[in-house]
């Protein structure tokens, strides 16, 4: 089976009259490793197939709804989308390639590591994901990532796993470039980037220490370094500068 998503056809109910004014269809999404899940959805009102709108004095008829192509929707989405398996990019859309500066086809089959500033950050974030996703069902953060040309930028990342008991097995991830409102103004080390990512979320030294498995005192040391690099006089001013204000 090709790497791109295999989207099977829509199956109309035998008796659509039972579902008027909406028709219910089913969609089976298949991937390399098998069926992900079967979902049902309600398409838009199909007035054109049933005559004029009830109560419409003009007797006008709505135009027929075009067939909804889910593969096209995946690729034209305004945010980067990735279907992953064991942190490998099984499929991705064009916007992901645009965000990171790659032809999106070249990312298919690659490890997520190519999107990270360093292997350490790839490993450490990978270790943080399972406990959070297992309890909350979803993982989300704002972090510094790397484009193909080496440029570092702020990115909002959200993911949901198909199996919360094994979060890295298979999942769907979104990537949103937020560099337009938040710049990486100075060169930072891997640990400084991790600390900065937590600071902009309003975390305390104690909370950051617990997340990164370092002492609060170590967090304070890195915070002081960040303040010096950004020319911030206070912790609040540092956060504002990290946010691009």
Long-range contacts (C-beta under 8 A, 24 or more apart in sequence): 1-30, 1-32, 3-32, 3-90, 3-91, 3-108, 3-109, 4-71, 4-91, 5-29, 5-30, 5-31, 5-70, 5-71, 5-74, 5-83, 5-91, 6-30, 6-31, 7-69, 7-70, 7-71, 10-67, 20-50, 21-45, 21-46, 21-47, 21-50, 22-46, 27-70, 29-70, 31-83, 31-90, 31-91, 31-170, 32-85, 32-90, 33-85, 33-170, 36-162, 36-170, 37-162, 43-68, 79-174, 79-175, 79-176, 80-174, 80-175, 80-176, 80-177, 81-172, 81-173, 81-174, 81-175, 82-112, 82-172, 82-173, 82-174, 82-175, 83-170, 83-171, 83-172, 84-112, 84-159, 84-168, 84-170, 84-171, 84-172, 84-173, 85-169, 85-170, 86-168, 86-169, 87-111, 87-112, 87-113, 87-126, 87-168, 88-112, 90-170, 96-175, 99-147, 99-155, 99-175, 99-177, 100-145, 100-146, 100-147, 100-148, 100-175, 101-147, 101-148, 101-149, 101-151, 102-148, 115-145, 115-146, 115-175, 116-145, 116-146, 117-144, 117-145, 117-146, 117-152, 117-190, 117-193, 118-190, 120-190, 121-190, 121-193, 121-194, 124-194, 124-212, 126-168, 128-211, 129-159, 129-167, 129-168, 130-167, 130-168, 133-159, 133-160, 133-161, 133-164, 133-167, 134-164, 134-165, 134-167, 137-164, 139-167, 141-197, 141-201, 142-178, 142-197, 142-200, 142-201, 143-193, 143-194, 143-197, 144-184, 144-188, 144-193, 144-196, 144-197, 145-175, 152-184, 152-188, 152-193, 153-177, 153-179, 153-183, 153-184, 154-178, 154-179, 154-182, 154-183, 154-184, 155-179, 181-243, 181-244, 182-242, 182-243, 182-244, 183-244, 185-230, 185-241, 186-229, 186-230, 188-226, 188-229, 191-222, 192-222, 192-225, 192-226, 192-229, 195-219, 195-222, 195-223, 195-226, 196-226, 196-242, 199-223, 199-226, 199-235, 199-238, 199-239, 199-242, 200-239, 200-242, 200-243, 202-239
